[in-house]
Structure formats: C-alpha cells, structure tokens
Amino acid sequence: MERLLGELPGVCALGEIVHLWQRDLRDDERCGCGARFSACTFWRRVGHYAFGGWHNVDLDRVHALRDAVERTRYIPRLATAVEADEEVYEYAHFYARVYSAAAEVAGAKVVVDSSKHPALAHVLRWAPEIDLRVVHIVRDARGVAYSWTKRVSRPETDGADEMTRYSPGRSALLWNAHNAAFGLLAKRGVAVHRLRYEEFLADPRSALLTLADFAGLRLTPGDLSFLGDGYADLRVGHSAAGNPMRFTVGRLPLRHDDAWKKSLPRSQRRLVGTVCAPMLRAYGYPLSVEETR
C-alpha cells in the first residue's frame, strides 16, 4: 500500500521510519533505491533540511526516548493522558522534522510513514506540527500468522539477516494487541481509515481514490495510470526500511494471497482463529475457513 500511495502525485512514501535511526543511520542499510542510506541523494538532502546533516542527530538520545515512550505497554498511558510528558513531545519532534524535510525535498503535500508500531502512532498524535491520518490495514489473522512463519531474507543487508519470524500463537496475540491499539486511536480523535486487505485487492482503484480523498488529495483519472488490470507499475522509491518488496521496480502483480488456507496447518489455523475470534468477527472475517484445494 505504501508503494502504491507513493505513485500518486503529491505523495512521498518514506518506508518504516521507526527503523530509520538504527537500520539506516547506524547500520547504513540500503534505501529502496538500492544505494546505501549514506549514499542516497534523497536521504542526504532530507538530513540536511531536517538537522543540518544526519551527523547532528543524537542517536543515543533518540533510542533513549524510544525506550521511554514508544513501547506497546505504554499505549494505555499515551491514550488516556490529559497531557503528554515532555519526552513524548521531544521524540515526536524528531519524526516531525524528518517528515517536513522529506516533504520539502520531494515537493510533496503528504508523506507516508508505513511504520506498523501502534505505540509510535499514539506518540505522534501529540505532535502539534503533524496532521496525523492513519490508514489501518487489516488482514485475516490466519493469513498474517502464516506470513510471519516464512523465512525471508532482508535484501538491505545483502542477505546477511532475515526478517523476524513469530510462532502462530505469538502472531495471534500481536494481531489482537496491535489492531486494538490502532482502533483506540480513533476514539482519541485521530483520523483513522480502516481498510481490509481483501477488499483492497478486490478493487485497488476505488481503494486508492478513497485513501487519496482521506489524505486531502484531489486526483484526476490520469493519476492512476500506473494501475492496470491486476497489476501496478512501480517506479524506484526511497523507502528507508520495510518489507523486501520495497525494492521491486516495474510490474507488480496485485493478487489475493490465500496460500495460508492450505499451507498453515489446521491446528494452527484453529489456534489463531480461537485467540482472535472476537476481532475477526468484528472485522467481518469468517471464523471457520475451508482449506484451498
């Protein structure tokens, strides 16, 4: 979704900025364009506009602030506070500076941060300089659980590392907690648009038009010319971190991946379905799923 939104005029897709501080600034992993972060012209300009150069960022301070305010266990406090702690504002300001600089460099009206940490979203809602709008994408918990069991290398490390994997039971607990936390944002006055993965793939064009309107953009029919029948043509992007598909350039098939119905063992499907039953039902998912033959 981040990549598709990044194809729209006036939008700059940044990837998962929550990982910028460690993976890019410290580890110098690869940008979505393929270059090392330190060698990417786009990100070098962003660093200059935001901080006078990335060397001026106190990474130890950023990490200390993250540990102090951006944890799932802090969400209840962030969601119920009448006034946020100074550390919350300080941490959010680092992100605000990156967003503002990226918008300036790209000439964009909207920047997309595809970070999936709900605690970060709860932090950012306190930042007065950020017009926060959250796209909450939901997928069947059993499909998510299967995805997290796969062994996937991380191209940004030249294959040296793999993406994190979770057991289906662990995935189920995280699915419940994270989706509930994003749902809580709406109750705190944050603009939240929920979209099911399956609904998006059934009609990507309509979904993107709706999301553009949600972001305050006005599109013309030609603005979606990169979308075809069951595919999208993607340009090079500058995603700082995220799923390996951020390196994909050219034609990307848009298809509903339901391999989990066959490949996720029945016992694990039942476990995840049981743990996630209340929210699956709330999101309109069936509790019983037949295997794909």
Backbone bond lengths (Angstrom), bond angles and torsions (degrees), N, CA, C in turn:
res aa  C-N    CA-C-N  psi(-1)  N-CA   C-N-CA  omega(-1)  CA-C   N-CA-C  phi
1 M - - - 1.463 - - 1.529 111.06 -
2 E 1.316 114.66 -40.43 1.469 118.15 177.79 1.520 111.12 -59.21
3 R 1.318 117.26 -43.80 1.462 120.66 -178.60 1.528 111.05 -64.84
4 L 1.316 117.15 -40.61 1.465 120.23 -179.70 1.525 111.16 -67.93
5 L 1.321 116.46 -42.41 1.467 119.19 176.92 1.528 110.46 -62.07
6 G 1.327 116.13 -34.64 1.459 120.10 -179.78 1.512 113.63 -66.58
7 E 1.332 117.45 -16.14 1.460 121.11 177.17 1.530 112.26 -81.57
8 L 1.312 117.14 -12.71 1.467 120.54 -177.74 1.527 110.42 -78.45
9 P 1.322 117.78 144.28 1.471 120.29 177.50 1.525 110.56 -64.17
10 G 1.317 115.47 137.28 1.453 120.13 179.30 1.514 114.19 86.32
11 V 1.346 117.06 5.18 1.464 121.01 -178.20 1.521 109.77 -119.41
12 C 1.323 116.30 137.16 1.461 122.46 175.39 1.523 108.16 -122.66
13 A 1.330 117.09 116.49 1.460 122.67 -179.57 1.522 109.78 -91.81
14 L 1.327 116.78 124.92 1.462 121.14 -172.22 1.514 114.75 -107.26
15 G 1.322 118.24 -9.38 1.443 119.91 -175.26 1.521 111.33 83.55
16 E 1.326 116.39 -162.20 1.461 121.45 -176.58 1.535 109.64 -89.79
17 I 1.328 114.62 91.38 1.462 120.49 -174.55 1.520 112.54 -66.73
18 V 1.319 117.24 -18.65 1.459 119.85 177.04 1.527 110.80 -58.00
19 H 1.343 117.52 -26.22 1.468 121.64 -179.25 1.533 112.99 -96.28
20 L 1.313 117.22 -2.13 1.471 121.49 -176.06 1.527 112.20 -55.56
21 W 1.317 115.65 -44.17 1.463 120.60 -170.84 1.518 113.12 -65.27
22 Q 1.337 117.39 -37.57 1.459 120.25 -179.25 1.529 111.65 -94.13
23 R 1.311 117.21 -56.57 1.461 120.12 -171.99 1.525 113.08 -68.10
24 D 1.311 116.74 -34.07 1.467 119.47 -176.46 1.520 112.66 -98.24
25 L 1.327 116.95 -54.32 1.460 118.55 -175.69 1.523 112.32 -71.81
26 R 1.317 117.81 -37.07 1.471 120.03 -179.25 1.516 112.47 -92.77
27 D 1.335 116.55 -46.29 1.467 119.86 -174.12 1.523 113.13 -91.45
28 D 1.319 117.42 -11.75 1.464 123.02 178.00 1.532 111.90 53.58
29 E 1.346 116.36 48.30 1.454 120.74 177.31 1.523 110.03 -75.20
30 R 1.314 115.55 176.76 1.462 119.83 -172.68 1.526 112.62 -83.11
31 C 1.316 114.70 138.88 1.463 123.16 171.23 1.531 108.01 -73.23
32 G 1.332 116.52 162.22 1.455 120.18 177.71 1.519 113.38 -58.35
33 C 1.323 118.02 -20.58 1.465 121.55 178.57 1.521 111.56 -76.91
34 G 1.346 116.72 -10.81 1.457 121.31 179.60 1.511 114.39 103.62
35 A 1.319 117.39 -20.46 1.464 120.84 -179.42 1.524 110.73 -80.68
36 R 1.306 116.19 154.68 1.449 119.58 170.18 1.527 108.21 -59.38
37 F 1.335 115.97 148.01 1.458 119.64 -177.64 1.526 111.54 -53.59
38 S 1.321 116.66 -44.25 1.469 120.65 -177.32 1.520 112.44 -65.36
39 A 1.346 117.42 -21.06 1.466 121.29 -177.78 1.521 112.58 -99.91
40 C 1.341 117.96 -5.99 1.462 121.12 -177.69 1.527 109.99 -77.27
41 T 1.312 116.01 121.11 1.460 121.00 -177.40 1.520 111.61 -61.02
42 F 1.337 115.92 -41.12 1.467 119.24 -179.51 1.520 110.82 -58.94
43 W 1.323 117.54 -50.96 1.454 120.20 -175.91 1.531 112.22 -72.34
44 R 1.316 116.84 -28.14 1.463 118.16 174.60 1.522 110.66 -64.91
45 R 1.344 116.54 -39.85 1.466 120.41 177.23 1.530 111.27 -67.67
46 V 1.320 116.20 -38.86 1.468 119.34 177.75 1.534 110.17 -61.06
47 G 1.321 116.17 -45.37 1.457 119.99 178.93 1.515 112.36 -60.83
48 H 1.331 115.90 -37.48 1.467 120.22 179.26 1.529 110.85 -66.17
49 Y 1.327 117.14 -46.50 1.456 121.00 -179.01 1.530 111.26 -67.50
50 A 1.337 116.45 -38.00 1.459 119.60 -173.88 1.526 113.36 -79.54
51 F 1.343 116.80 -41.42 1.458 119.62 -170.79 1.528 114.11 -133.65
52 G 1.337 116.54 5.02 1.457 118.15 -173.73 1.515 110.81 74.64
53 G 1.332 116.44 20.46 1.469 123.05 -178.30 1.516 109.62 120.46
54 W 1.342 116.43 141.42 1.460 120.21 -177.89 1.522 112.28 -62.65
55 H 1.326 117.18 -23.42 1.462 119.72 -179.62 1.523 112.01 -64.30
56 N 1.325 116.92 -16.54 1.461 120.71 -179.75 1.529 113.10 -86.10
57 V 1.327 117.09 -3.72 1.465 120.23 179.64 1.529 109.71 -84.03
58 D 1.315 116.03 125.84 1.469 121.83 176.53 1.532 107.81 -82.91
59 L 1.327 116.78 92.10 1.456 120.82 -175.30 1.529 112.14 -65.79
60 D 1.306 117.45 -33.04 1.465 119.06 177.20 1.526 110.38 -62.72
61 R 1.329 116.11 -37.42 1.461 119.96 178.54 1.528 110.71 -68.66
62 V 1.333 116.71 -41.84 1.464 120.10 179.08 1.526 110.00 -60.42
63 H 1.320 117.06 -45.07 1.463 120.79 -179.43 1.528 111.29 -67.29
64 A 1.310 117.12 -36.04 1.466 120.05 177.52 1.527 110.45 -65.93
65 L 1.312 116.36 -40.66 1.468 120.54 177.65 1.527 110.59 -65.62
66 R 1.333 115.88 -41.81 1.468 119.49 177.73 1.525 110.36 -57.28
67 D 1.322 116.31 -47.18 1.463 119.99 -178.29 1.524 111.46 -65.23
68 A 1.333 116.48 -28.00 1.461 120.58 -176.66 1.521 113.32 -83.18
69 V 1.349 117.83 -27.75 1.470 118.67 -172.20 1.521 115.26 -131.03
70 E 1.353 117.62 -22.96 1.471 118.98 -171.62 1.523 110.85 -109.08
71 R 1.324 114.61 72.46 1.448 122.29 177.00 1.523 108.15 -135.07
72 T 1.334 116.17 146.61 1.464 119.61 -178.62 1.519 111.23 -55.56
73 R 1.317 117.14 -37.00 1.468 120.25 -177.83 1.525 112.50 -68.01
74 Y 1.343 117.85 -15.16 1.459 120.44 179.21 1.526 112.74 -89.87
75 I 1.337 117.91 -6.08 1.455 120.74 -175.87 1.527 112.71 -57.78
76 P 1.331 120.10 -44.98 1.468 118.17 178.11 1.525 112.86 -55.60
77 R 1.329 116.55 -39.95 1.462 120.00 179.50 1.525 111.11 -69.01
78 L 1.339 116.55 -41.57 1.463 120.34 179.16 1.529 111.45 -65.67
79 A 1.332 115.60 -35.13 1.462 119.84 -175.82 1.520 113.30 -78.74
80 T 1.319 116.96 -25.07 1.459 119.54 -174.61 1.524 113.63 -107.11
81 A 1.316 117.24 -8.12 1.468 120.11 -176.98 1.529 111.55 -64.66
82 V 1.301 116.05 141.28 1.463 121.45 173.85 1.521 109.84 -78.98
83 E 1.311 115.43 -32.78 1.460 122.31 176.65 1.518 107.85 -143.31
84 A 1.325 116.23 136.69 1.462 120.63 -178.44 1.524 111.03 -80.19
85 D 1.331 115.39 156.22 1.455 120.69 175.22 1.531 109.86 -68.46
86 E 1.313 115.97 158.58 1.460 120.55 178.67 1.521 111.36 -60.14
87 E 1.319 117.21 -32.85 1.462 120.41 179.93 1.527 111.56 -64.35
88 V 1.317 116.69 -32.96 1.464 120.46 177.67 1.525 109.77 -64.15
89 Y 1.314 116.64 -46.40 1.465 120.24 179.35 1.525 111.16 -64.30
90 E 1.313 116.43 -40.67 1.466 120.22 -179.02 1.525 110.90 -64.10
91 Y 1.330 116.24 -44.44 1.471 120.53 -179.90 1.523 110.39 -65.12
92 A 1.317 117.28 -45.00 1.463 121.11 179.80 1.525 111.46 -62.72
93 H 1.322 116.59 -30.93 1.467 119.60 -177.85 1.520 111.51 -67.67
94 F 1.312 118.28 -30.90 1.468 120.07 175.36 1.530 109.73 -60.20
95 Y 1.321 116.79 -44.19 1.460 121.18 179.20 1.523 111.08 -67.43
96 A 1.317 116.40 -41.70 1.465 119.93 -179.41 1.526 110.85 -59.69
97 R 1.317 117.04 -38.85 1.460 120.27 179.44 1.522 111.64 -67.05
98 V 1.332 116.63 -38.60 1.464 119.82 176.89 1.524 110.46 -65.33
99 Y 1.331 117.45 -46.64 1.463 121.14 -179.83 1.521 111.33 -59.60
100 S 1.325 116.40 -47.04 1.462 120.64 -178.02 1.528 111.13 -62.91
101 A 1.321 116.09 -42.71 1.461 120.15 -179.53 1.521 110.75 -66.59
102 A 1.326 117.61 -41.15 1.466 121.07 179.84 1.525 110.37 -63.77
103 A 1.324 116.69 -40.48 1.461 120.35 178.04 1.528 110.56 -63.01
104 E 1.312 116.19 -39.08 1.462 120.94 179.44 1.521 110.87 -66.62
105 V 1.310 117.24 -46.79 1.467 121.62 -178.59 1.522 111.23 -64.67
106 A 1.327 116.34 -41.46 1.469 121.02 -176.32 1.516 113.30 -86.66
107 G 1.323 117.43 -11.18 1.460 120.22 -175.13 1.520 111.28 65.84
108 A 1.336 115.55 37.89 1.466 121.07 -174.05 1.520 111.79 -103.92
109 K 1.331 114.94 153.21 1.461 121.55 173.76 1.527 111.12 -91.86
110 V 1.331 115.47 -27.21 1.461 121.65 -176.15 1.526 109.03 -132.09
111 V 1.327 116.92 135.49 1.461 120.81 171.57 1.527 108.21 -113.89
112 V 1.325 115.61 144.47 1.457 121.42 -178.90 1.518 109.35 -112.76
113 D 1.322 115.67 117.65 1.455 122.44 173.14 1.525 105.84 -105.87
114 S 1.331 117.04 112.85 1.461 120.63 -175.91 1.531 112.96 -90.90
115 S 1.331 117.32 19.70 1.463 120.56 174.80 1.522 109.52 -55.83
116 K 1.322 116.22 138.53 1.465 120.71 -175.69 1.524 112.46 -107.55
117 H 1.321 117.43 12.52 1.458 120.56 179.95 1.525 109.81 -83.77
118 P 1.321 118.26 112.20 1.468 119.02 -179.03 1.525 113.14 -62.51
119 A 1.332 117.07 -30.77 1.461 119.22 179.38 1.524 110.81 -62.49
120 L 1.337 117.15 -35.92 1.465 119.77 178.65 1.524 110.26 -64.82
121 A 1.324 117.41 -42.25 1.466 120.17 178.11 1.523 110.80 -60.64
122 H 1.327 116.74 -39.05 1.463 119.98 178.73 1.523 111.46 -68.51
123 V 1.327 117.27 -29.60 1.466 120.62 174.12 1.528 110.32 -70.12
124 L 1.333 115.83 -46.39 1.466 120.16 -174.52 1.515 112.92 -65.63
125 R 1.314 118.03 -22.93 1.467 119.21 -179.76 1.523 111.84 -65.56
126 W 1.331 116.67 -17.90 1.458 120.63 179.29 1.533 112.87 -86.53
127 A 1.330 117.92 -8.99 1.467 121.03 -175.33 1.530 110.00 -82.05
128 P 1.315 118.54 113.85 1.472 120.56 -177.22 1.524 113.44 -65.75
129 E 1.352 117.49 -22.88 1.463 120.40 -177.00 1.524 112.58 -87.91
130 I 1.337 117.60 -0.57 1.461 121.36 -179.30 1.523 109.99 -111.86
131 D 1.328 116.28 124.70 1.466 121.72 172.11 1.530 105.98 -89.61
132 L 1.320 115.73 88.50 1.458 121.44 -171.32 1.523 111.61 -81.20
133 R 1.332 115.50 124.87 1.456 122.09 174.69 1.529 106.80 -132.59
134 V 1.297 116.33 123.91 1.462 121.43 -171.32 1.525 110.60 -108.13
135 V 1.330 115.47 125.86 1.456 121.50 171.57 1.525 106.46 -97.00
136 H 1.305 115.48 113.16 1.465 121.95 -176.31 1.523 108.23 -100.29
137 I 1.321 115.95 100.14 1.464 120.97 -178.87 1.529 109.31 -93.22
138 V 1.319 114.90 125.04 1.465 121.63 -177.09 1.519 109.30 -113.55
139 R 1.329 115.54 137.73 1.462 121.13 173.89 1.525 108.49 -128.48
140 D 1.308 116.57 151.86 1.463 121.46 177.26 1.525 109.06 -48.76
141 A 1.326 116.17 128.24 1.466 121.35 -175.36 1.518 112.74 -56.95
142 R 1.334 117.60 -31.03 1.458 120.41 -179.39 1.521 111.34 -72.06
143 G 1.329 116.80 -34.15 1.456 120.71 174.11 1.513 111.24 -67.60
144 V 1.331 116.15 -39.23 1.466 120.82 177.71 1.528 109.97 -65.08
145 A 1.327 116.62 -44.07 1.464 120.23 -179.01 1.526 111.13 -61.03
146 Y 1.319 116.27 -41.96 1.468 119.34 178.74 1.527 110.73 -64.59
147 S 1.312 116.56 -42.13 1.466 120.77 -179.94 1.523 111.28 -58.53
148 W 1.337 116.90 -39.59 1.458 120.90 -177.20 1.527 112.94 -74.54
149 T 1.338 117.88 -9.45 1.470 119.85 176.75 1.523 112.05 -88.09
150 K 1.323 117.25 -12.60 1.463 120.32 -174.70 1.528 111.40 -74.08
151 R 1.306 115.08 146.89 1.462 121.48 174.86 1.528 108.06 -91.71
152 V 1.340 116.66 111.54 1.459 121.97 -175.62 1.522 109.42 -129.46
153 S 1.319 116.69 125.05 1.465 120.47 178.75 1.521 109.86 -76.57
154 R 1.314 115.72 155.37 1.463 121.53 179.22 1.529 107.92 -102.57
155 P 1.360 117.90 106.53 1.462 121.22 -177.18 1.521 113.14 -59.49
156 E 1.339 116.85 -28.72 1.456 119.31 -177.42 1.518 112.96 -66.04
157 T 1.354 116.45 -15.85 1.463 120.57 176.07 1.521 110.80 -105.66
158 D 1.335 115.69 16.19 1.464 122.04 -178.64 1.526 111.60 56.87
159 G 1.357 115.46 35.92 1.451 121.22 176.03 1.514 115.30 82.65
160 A 1.318 117.44 2.91 1.467 120.04 -177.21 1.529 111.86 -73.80
161 D 1.329 117.23 -28.06 1.469 121.53 -177.72 1.512 110.29 -124.42
162 E 1.334 115.02 162.73 1.460 121.84 176.69 1.517 109.92 -118.42
163 M 1.345 115.69 159.54 1.446 120.13 175.10 1.529 109.60 -68.65
164 T 1.322 114.90 151.74 1.458 120.71 179.20 1.526 110.60 -59.44
165 R 1.335 115.78 141.75 1.463 120.46 175.58 1.527 109.19 -121.00
166 Y 1.335 114.73 148.55 1.456 120.68 178.32 1.517 109.55 -130.65
167 S 1.314 116.27 152.22 1.461 120.67 172.51 1.528 108.21 -71.15
168 P 1.336 119.14 156.41 1.464 120.75 178.13 1.530 113.04 -55.97
169 G 1.330 117.35 -37.72 1.455 119.48 178.47 1.515 112.24 -64.25
170 R 1.314 116.28 -43.70 1.463 121.24 177.86 1.531 110.47 -64.91
171 S 1.317 116.66 -42.32 1.464 121.00 178.65 1.520 110.98 -60.01
172 A 1.326 116.83 -40.40 1.458 120.91 -179.13 1.524 111.20 -62.23
173 L 1.319 116.11 -43.56 1.463 120.13 179.17 1.529 111.10 -64.54
174 L 1.338 116.47 -43.09 1.463 120.42 178.77 1.522 111.02 -65.21
175 W 1.350 116.81 -39.94 1.466 121.20 179.30 1.524 110.17 -58.98
176 N 1.302 116.71 -45.33 1.464 120.70 178.33 1.525 111.47 -62.27
177 A 1.323 115.86 -50.31 1.469 120.40 -174.89 1.517 111.98 -64.76
178 H 1.333 116.88 -45.84 1.457 119.65 -175.77 1.523 111.90 -69.85
179 N 1.318 117.34 -42.88 1.456 118.69 179.53 1.527 111.74 -66.24
180 A 1.321 116.93 -38.94 1.464 120.23 177.19 1.528 110.58 -63.01
181 A 1.345 116.23 -39.09 1.466 120.15 -179.11 1.519 111.61 -66.64
182 F 1.343 116.88 -38.93 1.468 118.84 177.66 1.523 110.27 -69.61
183 G 1.331 116.77 -35.90 1.451 119.48 176.90 1.517 112.19 -63.62
184 L 1.327 116.39 -32.57 1.456 121.17 179.60 1.526 112.47 -66.21
185 L 1.328 116.72 -27.30 1.465 119.71 179.29 1.529 111.94 -58.51
186 A 1.314 116.19 -41.41 1.469 119.91 -179.26 1.521 110.91 -60.61
187 K 1.332 116.71 -35.26 1.458 120.53 179.69 1.525 111.92 -72.51
188 R 1.329 115.69 -11.89 1.462 120.47 178.71 1.531 111.38 -103.60
189 G 1.326 115.70 14.29 1.458 119.95 173.80 1.506 115.94 90.06
190 V 1.345 118.01 4.18 1.462 121.30 177.48 1.530 109.32 -80.72
191 A 1.315 116.53 138.80 1.464 120.26 176.70 1.522 108.72 -70.80
192 V 1.316 116.87 116.35 1.470 122.39 -177.98 1.521 108.99 -127.46
193 H 1.334 115.71 128.98 1.466 121.18 175.10 1.519 107.63 -117.20
194 R 1.329 116.38 118.54 1.461 120.37 -179.61 1.518 109.87 -94.86
195 L 1.332 115.01 136.50 1.456 121.66 -179.26 1.519 108.90 -138.73
196 R 1.322 116.87 128.03 1.459 120.04 176.24 1.530 109.94 -81.84
197 Y 1.306 114.76 137.25 1.462 122.39 178.59 1.523 111.47 -51.64
198 E 1.324 116.03 -44.21 1.453 121.49 -176.94 1.523 111.68 -67.42
199 E 1.312 117.36 -37.31 1.462 121.46 178.58 1.524 111.02 -69.04
200 F 1.327 115.68 -38.33 1.461 119.35 178.22 1.522 111.33 -60.39
201 L 1.341 116.97 -47.45 1.457 120.30 -177.58 1.527 112.04 -68.78
202 A 1.323 117.33 -22.90 1.462 120.29 177.82 1.527 110.95 -71.19
203 D 1.339 117.29 -28.10 1.465 120.88 -178.88 1.528 109.50 -156.24
204 P 1.345 117.65 73.65 1.468 121.17 -177.05 1.522 113.71 -57.93
205 R 1.313 116.98 -37.21 1.475 120.35 -176.67 1.525 110.88 -62.71
206 S 1.311 116.58 -49.52 1.467 119.99 179.90 1.528 110.97 -63.12
207 A 1.326 115.72 -39.45 1.461 119.29 -179.60 1.518 111.27 -63.27
208 L 1.326 117.64 -43.01 1.460 120.57 -179.76 1.518 111.28 -67.42
209 L 1.319 117.80 -37.66 1.466 120.52 176.71 1.529 110.27 -62.17
210 T 1.314 116.00 -41.66 1.459 120.27 179.26 1.524 111.09 -65.08
211 L 1.338 116.47 -43.31 1.457 119.74 179.89 1.527 111.65 -67.58
212 A 1.312 117.31 -36.48 1.467 120.25 176.89 1.520 110.14 -61.96
213 D 1.314 116.47 -42.96 1.461 120.46 177.60 1.524 110.30 -63.46
214 F 1.322 116.87 -40.45 1.464 121.82 178.09 1.527 110.96 -60.76
215 A 1.336 116.22 -34.92 1.469 121.20 -179.33 1.523 112.65 -83.84
216 G 1.326 117.13 -3.21 1.461 120.25 179.59 1.506 113.90 86.39
217 L 1.333 117.76 19.43 1.456 122.20 179.50 1.521 110.27 -99.86
218 R 1.298 116.60 148.63 1.457 121.97 175.99 1.521 108.00 -118.07
219 L 1.319 116.55 115.91 1.459 121.15 -174.49 1.515 111.93 -103.57
220 T 1.327 114.29 157.52 1.457 121.48 171.57 1.530 107.03 -108.03
221 P 1.334 119.00 161.34 1.474 120.69 -179.87 1.524 113.35 -53.30
222 G 1.321 117.26 -35.71 1.457 120.62 -178.79 1.514 113.81 -68.92
223 D 1.329 117.31 -17.75 1.461 120.76 -178.32 1.525 112.41 -69.92
224 L 1.318 116.52 -15.20 1.468 120.65 179.01 1.522 111.72 -107.69
225 S 1.311 116.54 22.82 1.466 120.05 -177.72 1.526 112.54 -65.79
226 F 1.317 118.16 -17.84 1.466 121.23 178.57 1.528 111.73 -75.04
227 L 1.329 116.97 -10.81 1.460 121.25 178.66 1.513 110.14 -93.72
228 G 1.319 116.45 129.83 1.457 121.44 175.43 1.519 110.10 -116.98
229 D 1.294 116.40 -166.57 1.458 121.73 178.90 1.532 109.27 -81.03
230 G 1.336 115.53 93.96 1.454 120.10 179.32 1.515 114.52 86.47
231 Y 1.314 118.08 15.85 1.467 119.86 178.60 1.526 110.08 -156.00
232 A 1.336 114.39 167.70 1.467 121.65 173.75 1.516 107.86 -137.86
233 D 1.314 116.33 141.93 1.464 121.92 176.04 1.527 108.14 -98.81
234 L 1.325 116.20 117.49 1.454 121.66 -173.54 1.522 112.45 -108.32
235 R 1.308 114.71 138.00 1.463 121.01 173.89 1.529 109.80 -89.05
236 V 1.318 115.92 173.49 1.464 120.72 175.50 1.525 108.38 -65.56
237 G 1.325 116.22 135.83 1.453 121.40 178.07 1.513 111.58 -118.56
238 H 1.330 115.44 176.86 1.467 120.99 -179.24 1.524 110.49 -123.95
239 S 1.324 115.09 46.28 1.454 120.67 177.58 1.526 110.03 -66.53
240 A 1.322 116.16 125.77 1.460 120.27 -175.35 1.517 112.65 -76.91
241 A 1.329 117.23 -28.80 1.470 121.32 -179.34 1.520 107.65 -166.04
242 G 1.341 115.73 161.53 1.455 118.74 177.70 1.513 112.59 141.61
243 N 1.332 115.62 -159.01 1.454 122.89 -178.83 1.531 110.99 -61.62
244 P 1.338 118.17 144.55 1.469 120.40 -179.76 1.527 114.53 -55.71
245 M 1.352 118.20 -23.07 1.456 118.62 -179.30 1.528 112.15 -66.56
246 R 1.329 117.49 -7.36 1.470 119.28 177.66 1.531 111.25 -65.16
247 F 1.339 116.60 -14.93 1.464 119.80 177.08 1.527 112.29 -89.91
248 T 1.327 117.30 -4.34 1.458 121.32 -178.74 1.525 110.88 -70.30
249 V 1.307 115.93 130.28 1.467 121.87 176.40 1.527 107.51 -130.19
250 G 1.324 116.11 138.84 1.453 119.99 -178.99 1.516 110.89 103.71
251 R 1.301 116.72 -146.90 1.468 121.54 -172.95 1.526 111.44 -81.90
252 L 1.322 115.09 123.11 1.455 122.43 179.20 1.525 109.45 -116.85
253 P 1.334 118.77 118.18 1.472 120.39 177.18 1.528 110.46 -64.95
254 L 1.311 116.08 139.81 1.464 121.84 175.10 1.527 106.87 -108.96
255 R 1.300 116.50 102.90 1.470 119.88 -175.82 1.521 110.23 -139.20
256 H 1.299 114.60 150.44 1.461 121.92 178.89 1.525 108.94 -78.06
257 D 1.321 116.64 112.84 1.460 121.68 -178.81 1.532 109.01 -90.97
258 D 1.321 116.93 104.93 1.464 120.62 178.06 1.527 111.36 -118.53
259 A 1.336 116.06 30.84 1.465 120.82 -180.00 1.525 111.96 -59.82
260 W 1.320 116.44 -23.54 1.461 120.03 -178.74 1.526 112.37 -62.23
261 K 1.328 117.49 -26.22 1.466 120.48 -178.88 1.528 110.88 -64.28
262 K 1.317 115.83 -26.15 1.469 120.53 178.64 1.518 111.73 -103.21
263 S 1.335 116.79 -37.71 1.465 120.48 -169.41 1.525 114.47 -90.89
264 L 1.328 117.99 -24.66 1.457 119.53 177.07 1.527 108.07 -82.57
265 P 1.343 118.26 119.68 1.464 120.78 -177.23 1.531 112.59 -51.29
266 R 1.322 115.31 146.48 1.463 120.85 -177.06 1.535 111.79 -54.53
267 S 1.332 116.57 -42.34 1.470 119.56 -178.55 1.519 111.66 -62.03
268 Q 1.344 116.21 -36.76 1.457 120.02 179.63 1.528 111.40 -74.80
269 R 1.327 116.16 -35.93 1.470 118.87 175.08 1.526 110.44 -60.51
270 R 1.328 115.28 -42.82 1.461 119.51 -179.69 1.526 111.36 -66.90
271 L 1.323 116.76 -40.23 1.465 120.56 178.53 1.527 110.30 -59.76
272 V 1.336 116.53 -51.87 1.458 120.43 -178.53 1.526 110.20 -64.16
273 G 1.321 116.64 -41.88 1.458 120.09 179.86 1.513 112.35 -61.63
274 T 1.324 116.79 -37.39 1.465 120.82 179.76 1.527 111.40 -70.66
275 V 1.329 116.38 -46.78 1.464 120.69 -178.50 1.534 111.16 -63.89
276 C 1.324 116.09 -36.05 1.465 120.85 -174.26 1.532 113.53 -101.23
277 A 1.338 117.28 7.53 1.465 121.37 -172.09 1.522 114.65 -51.81
278 P 1.332 120.45 -48.65 1.467 119.16 -177.48 1.530 113.37 -59.16
279 M 1.337 116.70 -43.57 1.459 119.40 -177.87 1.517 111.82 -78.73
280 L 1.331 117.42 -31.86 1.460 119.05 173.77 1.528 109.60 -58.85
281 R 1.319 115.50 -45.37 1.459 120.44 179.71 1.539 110.10 -63.46
282 A 1.322 116.72 -42.33 1.466 120.28 -179.28 1.522 112.06 -62.83
283 Y 1.333 116.62 -33.06 1.462 120.81 -179.90 1.526 112.55 -87.93
284 G 1.325 117.23 -0.30 1.461 120.59 175.96 1.512 115.25 87.42
285 Y 1.341 117.58 20.76 1.453 120.75 179.04 1.532 110.34 -94.05
286 P 1.329 117.66 144.54 1.471 120.07 176.99 1.521 110.39 -71.03
287 L 1.316 116.46 145.74 1.461 119.99 179.93 1.521 111.80 -83.50
288 S 1.335 116.37 -22.67 1.459 121.14 178.13 1.515 108.35 -114.71
289 V 1.327 115.67 127.55 1.468 120.55 -177.08 1.515 109.47 -127.28
290 E 1.319 116.94 128.69 1.456 121.27 177.47 1.520 110.30 -80.31
291 E 1.317 115.65 150.52 1.463 119.45 176.96 1.521 110.68 -68.85
292 T 1.341 115.27 147.69 1.460 120.68 173.10 1.515 108.40 -83.40
293 R 1.327 116.33 127.85 1.481 120.31 -178.75 1.518 111.09 -92.85
